[in-house]
Amino acid sequence: MGGSSSFPMISIPRNRVFVVTGGNSGIGYETSKWIAMMGGHVIIACRSEIRAKEAIEKMRTDFAEEKSKGTKGVITEGEIIVEFMQLDLASLSSVMAFIEAFKASGKKLHVLLCNAGLVHELEFTEDENELMFQVNYLSHLLITIKLFPIIQNSGEDLRIVNNSSLAHGYTNFNMDNIQGKKESFHAWDYYSKSKGYQILQMYTMNRKLQRKGVSINCINPGIVESPFHRAHPRGWMSCAISCSSGCGCTNAQSEGGAALIDAAVNPKYEGRGDLYISELKVKSTKAYTRKRENQEALWKYSMEKLSKYLTEEDMAIFDHEK
Ligand SMILES: NC(=O)c1ccc[n+]([C@@H]2O[C@H](COP(=O)([O-])OP(=O)(O)OC[C@H]3O[C@@H](n4cnc5c(N)ncnc54)[C@H](OP(=O)(O)O)[C@@H]3O)[C@@H](O)[C@H]2O)c1
């Protein structure tokens, strides 16, 4: 990690704050660890305190090992700063509690990494949303809107990155079937849709916000051998993943954070928004994600779904759309 084909190892100020949802596992774990080892102050927002604390312990062990190897770019003074905050994206009341706790902490927030996600058979949350729609997309949107004023006032080079996927290209956008229905549900299709929603949201927010000093981008991390794949439901995507793994086309978990870390820290992305960075290269997204009518339809639907939680003050930041 950190080589020429990966993200640059940069020196991150110790008071630069990063929130990584799902930072206890897989891509989120690697991302949190490397950003902390470059000096950043990382908050991992996770649903299990036990798993999060175990992850932080492991990060400390990994850090000691990298330091003893003399890995270039890793901080040489002090400990890594990684903290846990409680967040269950499958519950909007938990998401609101996280938002309130973050606001109450008085911390700045320079980089928000919307990473947590899952693929799952049809299930509905307590908020009556299809699970992947809410965990992968809607709850992250609520965090993004609510914490936006803090991010905007945190200083320079402010970023929001959604961990999307190449999978967004293997589905389409259908307003009539935006959340799963029993008769037509396929887990990988709805997973792919949720990854497409993250991209549609990126375009909408960048347009509505006129950036306001905050860049919103999406990444595709590539196929990463993380716990994500061990839990996946059967289907054509699982066959594709097994084949890719067999021919060595997947990334080991230790390499899997590269794309997200790069989008979070690489100086070349400063001030740039609407990027889809697929395995470290800027690429274009599928046509349906770039259609304004789809972006607006999803936005309207999402605002209705979140209406209970959004105030006039929250929405005031969107006043300047051209
Ligand atoms: N792996 C790949 O090949 C691949 C490819 C493209 C995109 N991605 C995307 O990369 C992201 C990270 O995946 P990964 O491969 O690192 O998988 P992972 O190791 O399974 O990590 C997923 C993370 O999401 C968290 N999470 C799941 N449900 C949650 C909830 N309700 N509330 C809060 N956190 C929740 C998990 O927490 P627990 O540990 O508590 O379960 C875990 O920390 C996902 O968004 C995924 O869609 C992965």
The ligand as a Gaussian input file, in Angstrom:
#p B3LYP/6-31G(d) Opt

LIG

0 1
 N      -15.551000      -5.856000      -1.378000
 C      -15.791000      -5.503000      -2.627000
 O      -15.387000      -6.202000      -3.586000
 C      -16.562000      -4.260000      -2.930000
 C      -16.715000      -3.875000      -4.266000
 C      -17.396000      -2.711000      -4.558000
 C      -17.915000      -1.943000      -3.535000
 N      -17.766000      -2.345000      -2.240000
 C      -18.354000      -1.505000      -1.185000
 O      -17.374000      -1.256000      -0.195000
 C      -18.027000      -1.002000       1.038000
 C      -17.299000      -1.736000       2.139000
 O      -17.378000      -3.123000       1.875000
 P      -16.290000      -4.183000       2.347000
 O      -15.918000      -4.964000       1.162000
 O      -15.267000      -3.527000       3.144000
 O      -17.228000      -5.129000       3.240000
 P      -17.226000      -5.464000       4.800000
 O      -15.871000      -5.851000       5.243000
 O      -18.354000      -6.422000       4.969000
 O      -17.573000      -4.070000       5.460000
 C      -18.859000      -3.542000       5.467000
 C      -18.982000      -2.589000       6.627000
 O      -20.313000      -2.060000       6.619000
 C      -20.810000      -2.165000       7.949000
 N      -22.268000      -2.212000       8.023000
 C      -23.112000      -3.104000       7.481000
 N      -24.365000      -2.839000       7.857000
 C      -24.311000      -1.741000       8.674000
 C      -25.263000      -0.997000       9.404000
 N      -26.555000      -1.327000       9.427000
 N      -24.848000       0.064000      10.110000
 C      -23.531000       0.410000      10.151000
 N      -22.576000      -0.279000       9.495000
 C      -22.973000      -1.342000       8.777000
 C      -20.210000      -3.472000       8.464000
 O      -20.334000      -3.544000       9.867000
 P      -20.294000      -4.974000      10.636000
 O      -18.845000      -5.349000      10.731000
 O      -20.938000      -4.656000      11.926000
 O      -21.081000      -5.940000       9.808000
 C      -18.788000      -3.297000       7.990000
 O      -18.083000      -2.454000       8.851000
 C      -19.492000      -1.398000       0.849000
 O      -20.269000      -0.247000       0.701000
 C      -19.485000      -2.192000      -0.431000
 O      -20.683000      -2.061000      -1.122000
 C      -17.093000      -3.493000      -1.914000

